[in-house]
Amino acid sequence: MVMNKRDLDKAFSPNKIKRFGKHGSGVNQFKPSTSGSTSKNLHSDESSTSIKVIVRVRPPNEREQQDNYRTVVKVVDDKMMIFDPKEEENPFFYHGVAQKGRDLLKKQNKELQFMFDHVFNMHCSNDEVFEGTTKEIIFDLLEGYNCSVFAYGATGAGKTHTMLGKENDPGITYRTMAELFCQIESQSELRDFNLGVTYLEIYNENVQDLLHKTGPLALREDGRAGVVVANLKIITIKSAEELLSLLAQGNRNRTQHPTDSNAESSRSHAVFQVYVNITNKLDGQVKQVKLSMIDLAGSERASATGCKGARFKEGANINKSLLALGNCINNLAEGVKHIPYRDSKLTRLLKDSLGGNCRTVMIANIGPSSLSYEDTYNTLRYANRAKKIKTHMKKNIISCEMHVTGYIKLVEEQKKEINLLKQKLLTMESRTIPRNNISPDSDGQSEENKKELRDMRDRLSEIFEKRRVLNDKVLSLQSTDKILCCRIQYKIAADKRLQNLTTSFNSLVENQNASGKSRVNKSLLHFRRQRDVVKLQMQQVWNELCDVEGDITTLNVEIKSKSMTEKLSDTYASHKSTLDNLRLQHQYDHARKVCSLQQCEMESLDTIARTMSGTLQTYYTMMCGYGTVTDKMDMEFRQLVKSLEGVRNIKWADADIGTSQDSYSLTCLSIDELNDPINNEMPIHSSFLDEDSPITPSAQNNIANKTFDGTPSVDRESEVKAEIHNSTVTIDESELISDNVDNKMIEPIRTLEINVNDLNNTFKLMENKAKKRLNDKTTISGKTPVKQFKKISPKTKTLTINGIGGKENKITSKPAIPMMSAKSVAILNKLKTDRSKFSSHISSASFDSTGSSNNSSNINNSDSTLKAMKSKERRGLMTTHPYQKSITKPKINTVPQSSRVPW
Ligand SMILES: Nc1ncnc2c1ncn2[C@@H]1O[C@H](COP(=O)(O)OP(=O)(O)OP(=O)(O)O)[C@@H](O)[C@H]1O
């Protein structure tokens, strides 16, 4: 029976669906057919899944292209398409006027949107369709699930093209089979596969075997296996080639006749089935699965196909079976309890695929043009409805029961395998044992090597520790020795001072001097004895250090011979840094001690100088009063005052420093010798400080040896201090270190020696020194800092020397005249005034009364002048001198902070 369009519409009408729906009890009440299972299921991994629905649009055929049919399908993307999309608006003219509404003579576009699992447009190849549809179901099949793929659509829509394809473009059935064999091959180690195929067609409601020439076959329902085709022979195959040749053979046998719609129209539904028996090699589990590839005959309209006679009958049967299929799909989609599988042989065969234990893919083929408008519309509605169908997949696992003999066989096989593995293990172990002795560790070091390295590290640490302790002792002893040297130096200086002071005076002073001298000598003796002890200790420690150094050298050689130097580099580095730290710490401590000692000495000398200057002034004044001051004494006094100004204590930049007899060497510890004690002498300071060594300066002592009369006033004292600070000398830092040792005692000797006998030549010496520097520029070291210059304060402006040489490198002083600042001049003037005052006072009192009035007036004049001068002097100091502030501070002996040395 050929069904017309009305019949088909009726079959798929929504009303009918609703009607079925009313009878049904809903999705939840849907019970999958148990008849679908191919075996007794002992293990069932059941899951519910929807039918996968795919739409493929074929390209327009020749006829459609020639007659220029409208395209009624628009593929939006790989999941969405629009049926009968709206065309571009062409204005509708009525009586020559464009109308706003649509052309009422034309049918309105449906513009139906459909969503599917996949939509293939007309340009997609069979390979793409295979990739997107059936490739993935092979995995499910081999896992134990039945799978089914069927192509549905109107005649000429491309079903056969999709399923079977052509020789040069195989369809998805070929490709799926090829993939199946590919997968079987990859799993063959774990599983055994047995394959069988059947190929049948339903033609005019008769089931025929396409691989064997038989008569119509009957369908039977089996409680265990479901619907089976009686007497359908399953052909066992071993290879993909066999399978494909059988497929080709069946295709050749299939009924095909040309119709108006399709020159190669398939007039039957073809079902190609592959049965696969999967046996797990490990547990013997057996699965039986079935893959069905179904190429349906196309629904057709008699008017379209123009079939008559036999073709008409074929068409009627095709439509009948398709109508039954449609009904089943509707009911399944709506969850209707009754599914009319029995209405046709096709639906009976597809029972498993549609509503049973199966993973199903439906490919809906459609034409693109308006020529097949109704067919395409029906197919899409059909496919859309099929989306709702849910199948219930479960693994088709057959009994695991095995015969006892099977188990015995299995156990035997496994025993063999175990023995084989044991042998392999033994072989591998025997290979690894000898390697164990060599280097089993992951880092390539044997345990023995590691132990040796550890031992070596321990030895190295031990010996370095010894070296550190000995270094510590050497440095401590060295520091003690140098401190003792300083003390001896100061004691010798004190002794010289005493000698100078007491050479020619009365017995009282002599007695004092005797006790002082013996005290100094005692101290000197004590210090020298201490030095001897230190020397002895040092010798002992030094010898030990040499021994340790020898051991270190031996150990180094051993380490080198064992190529461990690199591995022990961290130990070396660590010990080196420890030693460096130790040496630095000792150097710092020693420098601090020396500084502290010098500070004490400087304070002591400062007190002496101040006391002496007061005493001298008293005596000078007194002698002036008695008129016993000779010109020479007067000059000496002036020179002394000048010397107190501080100009003379200049450390010249080109003077030698750092010699063994320099105090600089007492400030620093000898570090370098410690690095190579074997080739160096032990670091004990040289014995330049013997009793007879002329180390101490005697300028102050000699000056102090001379007595002057005069009472020192507080003002005068402060003025003297001001004079001292008024002289500003800047030297480089290295010299500063040297000066700090004993500036007052040593520097005058090396720079400008000032003795009583040659005080008059002091400034000449200075001048000569300056000249020497100017003339002999080559003697100025390149290292000499820029700051190396001597500058007399702006007030005196007598001498300016720049170490580098430049515009300031000129002498502005007048060398023949002693350089005295205004304040010094003021002091001398005052002394003169005092002296004249004093003489006039004496003369007026004892000798000459005439001169008395003159002298008296002079005294008054000189008093007022002196006062004015003094106040002026102070004002000048207050306002101009940069050291003024420090003078006003209560601690007058404060050592200046900057690089400027005020003496
Ligand atoms: N995607 C396609 N690409 C190219 N040609 C196609 C495509 N689909 C179909 N055709 C061609 O269209 C024609 C009809 O296709 P086919 O025979 O596969 O239709 P059919 O649906 O199987 O029809 P019937 O139901 O009558 O058997 C064939 O010549 C085929 O080569």
The ligand as an SDF file (V2000), in Angstrom:
LIG
                    3D

 31 33  0  0  0  0  0  0  0  0999 V2000
   25.8860   13.4310    0.3990 N   0  0  0  0  0  0  0  0  0  0  0  0
   25.8490   13.1330   -0.9080 C   0  0  0  0  0  0  0  0  0  0  0  0
   26.8310   13.5440   -1.6880 N   0  0  0  0  0  0  0  0  0  0  0  0
   26.8400   13.2600   -2.9740 C   0  0  0  0  0  0  0  0  0  0  0  0
   25.9060   12.5810   -3.5540 N   0  0  0  0  0  0  0  0  0  0  0  0
   24.8790   12.1260   -2.8440 C   0  0  0  0  0  0  0  0  0  0  0  0
   24.8120   12.3910   -1.4560 C   0  0  0  0  0  0  0  0  0  0  0  0
   23.6930   11.8150   -0.9680 N   0  0  0  0  0  0  0  0  0  0  0  0
   23.1090   11.2330   -2.0270 C   0  0  0  0  0  0  0  0  0  0  0  0
   23.7840   11.4070   -3.1330 N   0  0  0  0  0  0  0  0  0  0  0  0
   23.4750   10.9220   -4.4260 C   0  0  0  0  0  0  0  0  0  0  0  0
   22.0790   10.9910   -4.5490 O   0  0  0  0  0  0  0  0  0  0  0  0
   21.6030    9.8970   -5.1820 C   0  0  0  0  0  0  0  0  0  0  0  0
   20.5640    9.1960   -4.3140 C   0  0  0  0  0  0  0  0  0  0  0  0
   21.1710    8.7750   -3.2060 O   0  0  0  0  0  0  0  0  0  0  0  0
   20.8290    7.3940   -2.4720 P   0  0  0  0  0  0  0  0  0  0  0  0
   20.6670    6.3070   -3.4230 O   0  0  0  0  0  0  0  0  0  0  0  0
   21.7900    7.1800   -1.4470 O   0  0  0  0  0  0  0  0  0  0  0  0
   19.4160    7.7450   -1.9050 O   0  0  0  0  0  0  0  0  0  0  0  0
   18.5600    6.8020   -1.0120 P   0  0  0  0  0  0  0  0  0  0  0  0
   18.0550    7.6110    0.0690 O   0  0  0  0  0  0  0  0  0  0  0  0
   19.2560    5.6070   -0.6820 O   0  0  0  0  0  0  0  0  0  0  0  0
   17.3430    6.5110   -1.9280 O   0  0  0  0  0  0  0  0  0  0  0  0
   16.4740    5.2280   -1.8450 P   0  0  0  0  0  0  0  0  0  0  0  0
   15.7370    5.2680   -0.6380 O   0  0  0  0  0  0  0  0  0  0  0  0
   15.5620    5.3610   -3.0150 O   0  0  0  0  0  0  0  0  0  0  0  0
   17.3550    4.1050   -1.9560 O   0  0  0  0  0  0  0  0  0  0  0  0
   22.7410    8.9930   -5.4620 C   0  0  0  0  0  0  0  0  0  0  0  0
   23.1410    9.1290   -6.7630 O   0  0  0  0  0  0  0  0  0  0  0  0
   23.7850    9.4720   -4.5720 C   0  0  0  0  0  0  0  0  0  0  0  0
   25.0240    9.3300   -5.1690 O   0  0  0  0  0  0  0  0  0  0  0  0
  1  2  1  0
  2  3  1  0
  2  7  2  0
  3  4  2  0
  4  5  1  0
  5  6  2  0
  6  7  1  0
  6 10  1  0
  7  8  1  0
  8  9  2  0
  9 10  1  0
 10 11  1  0
 11 12  1  0
 11 30  1  0
 12 13  1  0
 13 14  1  0
 13 28  1  0
 14 15  1  0
 15 16  1  0
 16 17  2  0
 16 18  1  0
 16 19  1  0
 19 20  1  0
 20 21  2  0
 20 22  1  0
 20 23  1  0
 23 24  1  0
 24 25  2  0
 24 26  1  0
 24 27  1  0
 28 29  1  0
 28 30  1  0
 30 31  1  0
M  END
$$$$
